[in-house]
Amino acid sequence: MALFPTVAAPLVAWRATPLVEQIIVEGFDLSSATFRLEVRDRRDGGQLRAGLNNASNGVEGIEVTGVETIERMPVTFIELRIDQATIDAMPPAPEIGEDVELVWGMFIQTVAGTKFMAFDGPFILKASAIS
């Protein structure tokens, strides 16, 4: 059973730039959870473009950067990091200057063994004037 319903959220990255995003999850301490994030060409088996696992110290991956108690409720701060080399290896746009539309999803597995799709949505790789 999922801890919370899947959140449909877009991720937006820019060519020639690493992606760093913070996700805040209220009501759960996920400091010991296992994470898996994938960016693919399409749902249900598209080519894997990025695969991230738990990480620390600012390296590519998913890191719980802190857990605070706010108004007697745990709040987990999660940082997603995709290095520039991974972004640069993603597919080119169909036409010069267009964005690339991919998909992403992230599983969370709790210490108790509950594994669920926590986040899911479009992954937009924006065209850039910088290469």
Phi and psi in radians as a Rosetta constraint file:
Dihedral C 1 N 2 CA 2 C 2 CIRCULARHARMONIC -1.221 0.35
Dihedral N 2 CA 2 C 2 N 3 CIRCULARHARMONIC 2.545 0.35
Dihedral C 2 N 3 CA 3 C 3 CIRCULARHARMONIC -1.220 0.35
Dihedral N 3 CA 3 C 3 N 4 CIRCULARHARMONIC -0.572 0.35
Dihedral C 3 N 4 CA 4 C 4 CIRCULARHARMONIC -2.684 0.35
Dihedral N 4 CA 4 C 4 N 5 CIRCULARHARMONIC 2.781 0.35
Dihedral C 4 N 5 CA 5 C 5 CIRCULARHARMONIC -1.099 0.35
Dihedral N 5 CA 5 C 5 N 6 CIRCULARHARMONIC 2.618 0.35
Dihedral C 5 N 6 CA 6 C 6 CIRCULARHARMONIC -1.027 0.35
Dihedral N 6 CA 6 C 6 N 7 CIRCULARHARMONIC 2.279 0.35
Dihedral C 6 N 7 CA 7 C 7 CIRCULARHARMONIC -1.606 0.35
Dihedral N 7 CA 7 C 7 N 8 CIRCULARHARMONIC 2.109 0.35
Dihedral C 7 N 8 CA 8 C 8 CIRCULARHARMONIC -1.528 0.35
Dihedral N 8 CA 8 C 8 N 9 CIRCULARHARMONIC 1.929 0.35
Dihedral C 8 N 9 CA 9 C 9 CIRCULARHARMONIC -2.516 0.35
Dihedral N 9 CA 9 C 9 N 10 CIRCULARHARMONIC 2.375 0.35
Dihedral C 9 N 10 CA 10 C 10 CIRCULARHARMONIC -1.370 0.35
Dihedral N 10 CA 10 C 10 N 11 CIRCULARHARMONIC 2.625 0.35
Dihedral C 10 N 11 CA 11 C 11 CIRCULARHARMONIC -2.028 0.35
Dihedral N 11 CA 11 C 11 N 12 CIRCULARHARMONIC 2.373 0.35
Dihedral C 11 N 12 CA 12 C 12 CIRCULARHARMONIC -2.149 0.35
Dihedral N 12 CA 12 C 12 N 13 CIRCULARHARMONIC 2.195 0.35
Dihedral C 12 N 13 CA 13 C 13 CIRCULARHARMONIC -2.148 0.35
Dihedral N 13 CA 13 C 13 N 14 CIRCULARHARMONIC 2.759 0.35
Dihedral C 13 N 14 CA 14 C 14 CIRCULARHARMONIC -1.986 0.35
Dihedral N 14 CA 14 C 14 N 15 CIRCULARHARMONIC 2.447 0.35
Dihedral C 14 N 15 CA 15 C 15 CIRCULARHARMONIC -0.964 0.35
Dihedral N 15 CA 15 C 15 N 16 CIRCULARHARMONIC 2.622 0.35
Dihedral C 15 N 16 CA 16 C 16 CIRCULARHARMONIC 1.096 0.35
Dihedral N 16 CA 16 C 16 N 17 CIRCULARHARMONIC 0.363 0.35
Dihedral C 16 N 17 CA 17 C 17 CIRCULARHARMONIC -2.512 0.35
Dihedral N 17 CA 17 C 17 N 18 CIRCULARHARMONIC 2.336 0.35
Dihedral C 17 N 18 CA 18 C 18 CIRCULARHARMONIC -1.167 0.35
Dihedral N 18 CA 18 C 18 N 19 CIRCULARHARMONIC 2.688 0.35
Dihedral C 18 N 19 CA 19 C 19 CIRCULARHARMONIC -1.805 0.35
Dihedral N 19 CA 19 C 19 N 20 CIRCULARHARMONIC 2.211 0.35
Dihedral C 19 N 20 CA 20 C 20 CIRCULARHARMONIC -2.299 0.35
Dihedral N 20 CA 20 C 20 N 21 CIRCULARHARMONIC 2.082 0.35
Dihedral C 20 N 21 CA 21 C 21 CIRCULARHARMONIC -2.292 0.35
Dihedral N 21 CA 21 C 21 N 22 CIRCULARHARMONIC 2.542 0.35
Dihedral C 21 N 22 CA 22 C 22 CIRCULARHARMONIC -1.911 0.35
Dihedral N 22 CA 22 C 22 N 23 CIRCULARHARMONIC 2.355 0.35
Dihedral C 22 N 23 CA 23 C 23 CIRCULARHARMONIC -2.036 0.35
Dihedral N 23 CA 23 C 23 N 24 CIRCULARHARMONIC 2.354 0.35
Dihedral C 23 N 24 CA 24 C 24 CIRCULARHARMONIC -1.989 0.35
Dihedral N 24 CA 24 C 24 N 25 CIRCULARHARMONIC 2.183 0.35
Dihedral C 24 N 25 CA 25 C 25 CIRCULARHARMONIC -2.015 0.35
Dihedral N 25 CA 25 C 25 N 26 CIRCULARHARMONIC 2.015 0.35
Dihedral C 25 N 26 CA 26 C 26 CIRCULARHARMONIC -1.622 0.35
Dihedral N 26 CA 26 C 26 N 27 CIRCULARHARMONIC 2.427 0.35
Dihedral C 26 N 27 CA 27 C 27 CIRCULARHARMONIC 1.712 0.35
Dihedral N 27 CA 27 C 27 N 28 CIRCULARHARMONIC -0.055 0.35
Dihedral C 27 N 28 CA 28 C 28 CIRCULARHARMONIC -2.468 0.35
Dihedral N 28 CA 28 C 28 N 29 CIRCULARHARMONIC 2.450 0.35
Dihedral C 28 N 29 CA 29 C 29 CIRCULARHARMONIC -1.671 0.35
Dihedral N 29 CA 29 C 29 N 30 CIRCULARHARMONIC 1.872 0.35
Dihedral C 29 N 30 CA 30 C 30 CIRCULARHARMONIC -1.848 0.35
Dihedral N 30 CA 30 C 30 N 31 CIRCULARHARMONIC 0.388 0.35
Dihedral C 30 N 31 CA 31 C 31 CIRCULARHARMONIC -1.104 0.35
Dihedral N 31 CA 31 C 31 N 32 CIRCULARHARMONIC -0.426 0.35
Dihedral C 31 N 32 CA 32 C 32 CIRCULARHARMONIC -1.906 0.35
Dihedral N 32 CA 32 C 32 N 33 CIRCULARHARMONIC 0.206 0.35
Dihedral C 32 N 33 CA 33 C 33 CIRCULARHARMONIC -1.358 0.35
Dihedral N 33 CA 33 C 33 N 34 CIRCULARHARMONIC 2.809 0.35
Dihedral C 33 N 34 CA 34 C 34 CIRCULARHARMONIC -1.843 0.35
Dihedral N 34 CA 34 C 34 N 35 CIRCULARHARMONIC 2.357 0.35
Dihedral C 34 N 35 CA 35 C 35 CIRCULARHARMONIC -2.080 0.35
Dihedral N 35 CA 35 C 35 N 36 CIRCULARHARMONIC 2.616 0.35
Dihedral C 35 N 36 CA 36 C 36 CIRCULARHARMONIC -2.548 0.35
Dihedral N 36 CA 36 C 36 N 37 CIRCULARHARMONIC 2.106 0.35
Dihedral C 36 N 37 CA 37 C 37 CIRCULARHARMONIC -2.078 0.35
Dihedral N 37 CA 37 C 37 N 38 CIRCULARHARMONIC 2.383 0.35
Dihedral C 37 N 38 CA 38 C 38 CIRCULARHARMONIC -2.297 0.35
Dihedral N 38 CA 38 C 38 N 39 CIRCULARHARMONIC 2.462 0.35
Dihedral C 38 N 39 CA 39 C 39 CIRCULARHARMONIC -1.972 0.35
Dihedral N 39 CA 39 C 39 N 40 CIRCULARHARMONIC 2.220 0.35
Dihedral C 39 N 40 CA 40 C 40 CIRCULARHARMONIC -2.326 0.35
Dihedral N 40 CA 40 C 40 N 41 CIRCULARHARMONIC 2.871 0.35
Dihedral C 40 N 41 CA 41 C 41 CIRCULARHARMONIC -1.138 0.35
Dihedral N 41 CA 41 C 41 N 42 CIRCULARHARMONIC -0.603 0.35
Dihedral C 41 N 42 CA 42 C 42 CIRCULARHARMONIC -2.743 0.35
Dihedral N 42 CA 42 C 42 N 43 CIRCULARHARMONIC 2.984 0.35
Dihedral C 42 N 43 CA 43 C 43 CIRCULARHARMONIC -1.280 0.35
Dihedral N 43 CA 43 C 43 N 44 CIRCULARHARMONIC 2.800 0.35
Dihedral C 43 N 44 CA 44 C 44 CIRCULARHARMONIC 1.008 0.35
Dihedral N 44 CA 44 C 44 N 45 CIRCULARHARMONIC 0.920 0.35
Dihedral C 44 N 45 CA 45 C 45 CIRCULARHARMONIC 1.821 0.35
Dihedral N 45 CA 45 C 45 N 46 CIRCULARHARMONIC 0.213 0.35
Dihedral C 45 N 46 CA 46 C 46 CIRCULARHARMONIC -1.077 0.35
Dihedral N 46 CA 46 C 46 N 47 CIRCULARHARMONIC 2.867 0.35
Dihedral C 46 N 47 CA 47 C 47 CIRCULARHARMONIC -1.049 0.35
Dihedral N 47 CA 47 C 47 N 48 CIRCULARHARMONIC 2.333 0.35
Dihedral C 47 N 48 CA 48 C 48 CIRCULARHARMONIC -1.235 0.35
Dihedral N 48 CA 48 C 48 N 49 CIRCULARHARMONIC 2.162 0.35
Dihedral C 48 N 49 CA 49 C 49 CIRCULARHARMONIC -1.851 0.35
Dihedral N 49 CA 49 C 49 N 50 CIRCULARHARMONIC -0.482 0.35
Dihedral C 49 N 50 CA 50 C 50 CIRCULARHARMONIC -2.683 0.35
Dihedral N 50 CA 50 C 50 N 51 CIRCULARHARMONIC 2.362 0.35
Dihedral C 50 N 51 CA 51 C 51 CIRCULARHARMONIC -2.292 0.35
Dihedral N 51 CA 51 C 51 N 52 CIRCULARHARMONIC 1.985 0.35
Dihedral C 51 N 52 CA 52 C 52 CIRCULARHARMONIC -2.014 0.35
Dihedral N 52 CA 52 C 52 N 53 CIRCULARHARMONIC 2.464 0.35
Dihedral C 52 N 53 CA 53 C 53 CIRCULARHARMONIC -2.143 0.35
Dihedral N 53 CA 53 C 53 N 54 CIRCULARHARMONIC -3.059 0.35
Dihedral C 53 N 54 CA 54 C 54 CIRCULARHARMONIC -0.967 0.35
Dihedral N 54 CA 54 C 54 N 55 CIRCULARHARMONIC 2.459 0.35
Dihedral C 54 N 55 CA 55 C 55 CIRCULARHARMONIC -2.546 0.35
Dihedral N 55 CA 55 C 55 N 56 CIRCULARHARMONIC 3.030 0.35
Dihedral C 55 N 56 CA 56 C 56 CIRCULARHARMONIC -2.661 0.35
Dihedral N 56 CA 56 C 56 N 57 CIRCULARHARMONIC 2.936 0.35
Dihedral C 56 N 57 CA 57 C 57 CIRCULARHARMONIC 1.037 0.35
Dihedral N 57 CA 57 C 57 N 58 CIRCULARHARMONIC 0.598 0.35
Dihedral C 57 N 58 CA 58 C 58 CIRCULARHARMONIC 1.359 0.35
Dihedral N 58 CA 58 C 58 N 59 CIRCULARHARMONIC 0.212 0.35
Dihedral C 58 N 59 CA 59 C 59 CIRCULARHARMONIC -1.533 0.35
Dihedral N 59 CA 59 C 59 N 60 CIRCULARHARMONIC 2.899 0.35
Dihedral C 59 N 60 CA 60 C 60 CIRCULARHARMONIC -0.994 0.35
Dihedral N 60 CA 60 C 60 N 61 CIRCULARHARMONIC 2.294 0.35
Dihedral C 60 N 61 CA 61 C 61 CIRCULARHARMONIC 2.543 0.35
Dihedral N 61 CA 61 C 61 N 62 CIRCULARHARMONIC -2.739 0.35
Dihedral C 61 N 62 CA 62 C 62 CIRCULARHARMONIC -2.096 0.35
Dihedral N 62 CA 62 C 62 N 63 CIRCULARHARMONIC 2.161 0.35
Dihedral C 62 N 63 CA 63 C 63 CIRCULARHARMONIC -2.256 0.35
Dihedral N 63 CA 63 C 63 N 64 CIRCULARHARMONIC 2.296 0.35
Dihedral C 63 N 64 CA 64 C 64 CIRCULARHARMONIC -1.397 0.35
Dihedral N 64 CA 64 C 64 N 65 CIRCULARHARMONIC 1.942 0.35
Dihedral C 64 N 65 CA 65 C 65 CIRCULARHARMONIC -1.570 0.35
Dihedral N 65 CA 65 C 65 N 66 CIRCULARHARMONIC -0.148 0.35
Dihedral C 65 N 66 CA 66 C 66 CIRCULARHARMONIC 3.000 0.35
Dihedral N 66 CA 66 C 66 N 67 CIRCULARHARMONIC 2.746 0.35
Dihedral C 66 N 67 CA 67 C 67 CIRCULARHARMONIC -2.325 0.35
Dihedral N 67 CA 67 C 67 N 68 CIRCULARHARMONIC 2.192 0.35
Dihedral C 67 N 68 CA 68 C 68 CIRCULARHARMONIC -2.120 0.35
Dihedral N 68 CA 68 C 68 N 69 CIRCULARHARMONIC 2.733 0.35
Dihedral C 68 N 69 CA 69 C 69 CIRCULARHARMONIC -1.822 0.35
Dihedral N 69 CA 69 C 69 N 70 CIRCULARHARMONIC 2.057 0.35
Dihedral C 69 N 70 CA 70 C 70 CIRCULARHARMONIC -2.134 0.35
Dihedral N 70 CA 70 C 70 N 71 CIRCULARHARMONIC 2.070 0.35
Dihedral C 70 N 71 CA 71 C 71 CIRCULARHARMONIC 0.906 0.35
Dihedral N 71 CA 71 C 71 N 72 CIRCULARHARMONIC 0.842 0.35
Dihedral C 71 N 72 CA 72 C 72 CIRCULARHARMONIC 1.110 0.35
Dihedral N 72 CA 72 C 72 N 73 CIRCULARHARMONIC 0.383 0.35
Dihedral C 72 N 73 CA 73 C 73 CIRCULARHARMONIC -2.218 0.35
Dihedral N 73 CA 73 C 73 N 74 CIRCULARHARMONIC 2.309 0.35
Dihedral C 73 N 74 CA 74 C 74 CIRCULARHARMONIC -1.205 0.35
Dihedral N 74 CA 74 C 74 N 75 CIRCULARHARMONIC 2.459 0.35
Dihedral C 74 N 75 CA 75 C 75 CIRCULARHARMONIC -2.277 0.35
Dihedral N 75 CA 75 C 75 N 76 CIRCULARHARMONIC 2.113 0.35
Dihedral C 75 N 76 CA 76 C 76 CIRCULARHARMONIC -1.780 0.35
Dihedral N 76 CA 76 C 76 N 77 CIRCULARHARMONIC 2.317 0.35
Dihedral C 76 N 77 CA 77 C 77 CIRCULARHARMONIC -1.850 0.35
Dihedral N 77 CA 77 C 77 N 78 CIRCULARHARMONIC 2.087 0.35
Dihedral C 77 N 78 CA 78 C 78 CIRCULARHARMONIC -2.046 0.35
Dihedral N 78 CA 78 C 78 N 79 CIRCULARHARMONIC 2.341 0.35
Dihedral C 78 N 79 CA 79 C 79 CIRCULARHARMONIC -1.989 0.35
Dihedral N 79 CA 79 C 79 N 80 CIRCULARHARMONIC 2.254 0.35
Dihedral C 79 N 80 CA 80 C 80 CIRCULARHARMONIC -1.784 0.35
Dihedral N 80 CA 80 C 80 N 81 CIRCULARHARMONIC 2.297 0.35
Dihedral C 80 N 81 CA 81 C 81 CIRCULARHARMONIC -2.309 0.35
Dihedral N 81 CA 81 C 81 N 82 CIRCULARHARMONIC 2.137 0.35
Dihedral C 81 N 82 CA 82 C 82 CIRCULARHARMONIC -2.066 0.35
Dihedral N 82 CA 82 C 82 N 83 CIRCULARHARMONIC 2.064 0.35
Dihedral C 82 N 83 CA 83 C 83 CIRCULARHARMONIC -1.119 0.35
Dihedral N 83 CA 83 C 83 N 84 CIRCULARHARMONIC 2.754 0.35
Dihedral C 83 N 84 CA 84 C 84 CIRCULARHARMONIC -1.049 0.35
Dihedral N 84 CA 84 C 84 N 85 CIRCULARHARMONIC -0.654 0.35
Dihedral C 84 N 85 CA 85 C 85 CIRCULARHARMONIC -1.063 0.35
Dihedral N 85 CA 85 C 85 N 86 CIRCULARHARMONIC -0.666 0.35
Dihedral C 85 N 86 CA 86 C 86 CIRCULARHARMONIC -1.198 0.35
Dihedral N 86 CA 86 C 86 N 87 CIRCULARHARMONIC -0.742 0.35
Dihedral C 86 N 87 CA 87 C 87 CIRCULARHARMONIC -1.079 0.35
Dihedral N 87 CA 87 C 87 N 88 CIRCULARHARMONIC -0.790 0.35
Dihedral C 87 N 88 CA 88 C 88 CIRCULARHARMONIC -1.120 0.35
Dihedral N 88 CA 88 C 88 N 89 CIRCULARHARMONIC -0.450 0.35
Dihedral C 88 N 89 CA 89 C 89 CIRCULARHARMONIC -1.456 0.35
Dihedral N 89 CA 89 C 89 N 90 CIRCULARHARMONIC -0.088 0.35
Dihedral C 89 N 90 CA 90 C 90 CIRCULARHARMONIC -1.252 0.35
Dihedral N 90 CA 90 C 90 N 91 CIRCULARHARMONIC 2.803 0.35
Dihedral C 90 N 91 CA 91 C 91 CIRCULARHARMONIC -1.133 0.35
Dihedral N 91 CA 91 C 91 N 92 CIRCULARHARMONIC 2.688 0.35
Dihedral C 91 N 92 CA 92 C 92 CIRCULARHARMONIC -1.288 0.35
Dihedral N 92 CA 92 C 92 N 93 CIRCULARHARMONIC 2.815 0.35
Dihedral C 92 N 93 CA 93 C 93 CIRCULARHARMONIC -1.239 0.35
Dihedral N 93 CA 93 C 93 N 94 CIRCULARHARMONIC 2.670 0.35
Dihedral C 93 N 94 CA 94 C 94 CIRCULARHARMONIC -1.026 0.35
Dihedral N 94 CA 94 C 94 N 95 CIRCULARHARMONIC -0.622 0.35
Dihedral C 94 N 95 CA 95 C 95 CIRCULARHARMONIC -2.296 0.35
Dihedral N 95 CA 95 C 95 N 96 CIRCULARHARMONIC 2.525 0.35
Dihedral C 95 N 96 CA 96 C 96 CIRCULARHARMONIC -0.955 0.35
Dihedral N 96 CA 96 C 96 N 97 CIRCULARHARMONIC 2.320 0.35
Dihedral C 96 N 97 CA 97 C 97 CIRCULARHARMONIC 1.554 0.35
Dihedral N 97 CA 97 C 97 N 98 CIRCULARHARMONIC -0.140 0.35
Dihedral C 97 N 98 CA 98 C 98 CIRCULARHARMONIC -1.547 0.35
Dihedral N 98 CA 98 C 98 N 99 CIRCULARHARMONIC 2.744 0.35
Dihedral C 98 N 99 CA 99 C 99 CIRCULARHARMONIC -1.423 0.35
Dihedral N 99 CA 99 C 99 N 100 CIRCULARHARMONIC 2.767 0.35
Dihedral C 99 N 100 CA 100 C 100 CIRCULARHARMONIC -1.836 0.35
Dihedral N 100 CA 100 C 100 N 101 CIRCULARHARMONIC 2.269 0.35
Dihedral C 100 N 101 CA 101 C 101 CIRCULARHARMONIC -1.845 0.35
Dihedral N 101 CA 101 C 101 N 102 CIRCULARHARMONIC 2.025 0.35
Dihedral C 101 N 102 CA 102 C 102 CIRCULARHARMONIC -2.108 0.35
Dihedral N 102 CA 102 C 102 N 103 CIRCULARHARMONIC -2.997 0.35
Dihedral C 102 N 103 CA 103 C 103 CIRCULARHARMONIC -2.283 0.35
Dihedral N 103 CA 103 C 103 N 104 CIRCULARHARMONIC 2.695 0.35
Dihedral C 103 N 104 CA 104 C 104 CIRCULARHARMONIC -2.408 0.35
Dihedral N 104 CA 104 C 104 N 105 CIRCULARHARMONIC 2.748 0.35
Dihedral C 104 N 105 CA 105 C 105 CIRCULARHARMONIC -2.705 0.35
Dihedral N 105 CA 105 C 105 N 106 CIRCULARHARMONIC 2.700 0.35
Dihedral C 105 N 106 CA 106 C 106 CIRCULARHARMONIC -2.407 0.35
Dihedral N 106 CA 106 C 106 N 107 CIRCULARHARMONIC 2.158 0.35
Dihedral C 106 N 107 CA 107 C 107 CIRCULARHARMONIC -1.556 0.35
Dihedral N 107 CA 107 C 107 N 108 CIRCULARHARMONIC 2.593 0.35
Dihedral C 107 N 108 CA 108 C 108 CIRCULARHARMONIC -2.188 0.35
Dihedral N 108 CA 108 C 108 N 109 CIRCULARHARMONIC 2.338 0.35
Dihedral C 108 N 109 CA 109 C 109 CIRCULARHARMONIC -2.088 0.35
Dihedral N 109 CA 109 C 109 N 110 CIRCULARHARMONIC 2.122 0.35
Dihedral C 109 N 110 CA 110 C 110 CIRCULARHARMONIC -1.389 0.35
Dihedral N 110 CA 110 C 110 N 111 CIRCULARHARMONIC 2.928 0.35
Dihedral C 110 N 111 CA 111 C 111 CIRCULARHARMONIC -1.037 0.35
Dihedral N 111 CA 111 C 111 N 112 CIRCULARHARMONIC -0.572 0.35
Dihedral C 111 N 112 CA 112 C 112 CIRCULARHARMONIC -1.285 0.35
Dihedral N 112 CA 112 C 112 N 113 CIRCULARHARMONIC -0.124 0.35
Dihedral C 112 N 113 CA 113 C 113 CIRCULARHARMONIC 1.740 0.35
Dihedral N 113 CA 113 C 113 N 114 CIRCULARHARMONIC -0.044 0.35
Dihedral C 113 N 114 CA 114 C 114 CIRCULARHARMONIC -1.239 0.35
Dihedral N 114 CA 114 C 114 N 115 CIRCULARHARMONIC 2.126 0.35
Dihedral C 114 N 115 CA 115 C 115 CIRCULARHARMONIC -2.060 0.35
Dihedral N 115 CA 115 C 115 N 116 CIRCULARHARMONIC 2.255 0.35
Dihedral C 115 N 116 CA 116 C 116 CIRCULARHARMONIC -2.632 0.35
Dihedral N 116 CA 116 C 116 N 117 CIRCULARHARMONIC 2.737 0.35
Dihedral C 116 N 117 CA 117 C 117 CIRCULARHARMONIC -1.361 0.35
Dihedral N 117 CA 117 C 117 N 118 CIRCULARHARMONIC 1.914 0.35
Dihedral C 117 N 118 CA 118 C 118 CIRCULARHARMONIC -1.542 0.35
Dihedral N 118 CA 118 C 118 N 119 CIRCULARHARMONIC -0.676 0.35
Dihedral C 118 N 119 CA 119 C 119 CIRCULARHARMONIC -2.369 0.35
Dihedral N 119 CA 119 C 119 N 120 CIRCULARHARMONIC 2.568 0.35
Dihedral C 119 N 120 CA 120 C 120 CIRCULARHARMONIC -2.791 0.35
Dihedral N 120 CA 120 C 120 N 121 CIRCULARHARMONIC 2.425 0.35
Dihedral C 120 N 121 CA 121 C 121 CIRCULARHARMONIC 2.960 0.35
Dihedral N 121 CA 121 C 121 N 122 CIRCULARHARMONIC -3.018 0.35
Dihedral C 121 N 122 CA 122 C 122 CIRCULARHARMONIC -1.281 0.35
Dihedral N 122 CA 122 C 122 N 123 CIRCULARHARMONIC 2.552 0.35
Dihedral C 122 N 123 CA 123 C 123 CIRCULARHARMONIC -2.029 0.35
Dihedral N 123 CA 123 C 123 N 124 CIRCULARHARMONIC 1.958 0.35
Dihedral C 123 N 124 CA 124 C 124 CIRCULARHARMONIC -1.828 0.35
Dihedral N 124 CA 124 C 124 N 125 CIRCULARHARMONIC 2.109 0.35
Dihedral C 124 N 125 CA 125 C 125 CIRCULARHARMONIC -1.748 0.35
Dihedral N 125 CA 125 C 125 N 126 CIRCULARHARMONIC 1.886 0.35
Dihedral C 125 N 126 CA 126 C 126 CIRCULARHARMONIC -1.368 0.35
Dihedral N 126 CA 126 C 126 N 127 CIRCULARHARMONIC 2.441 0.35
Dihedral C 126 N 127 CA 127 C 127 CIRCULARHARMONIC -1.130 0.35
Dihedral N 127 CA 127 C 127 N 128 CIRCULARHARMONIC 2.639 0.35
Dihedral C 127 N 128 CA 128 C 128 CIRCULARHARMONIC -2.374 0.35
Dihedral N 128 CA 128 C 128 N 129 CIRCULARHARMONIC 2.625 0.35
Dihedral C 128 N 129 CA 129 C 129 CIRCULARHARMONIC -1.388 0.35
Dihedral N 129 CA 129 C 129 N 130 CIRCULARHARMONIC -0.184 0.35
Dihedral C 129 N 130 CA 130 C 130 CIRCULARHARMONIC -1.856 0.35
Dihedral N 130 CA 130 C 130 N 131 CIRCULARHARMONIC 2.358 0.35
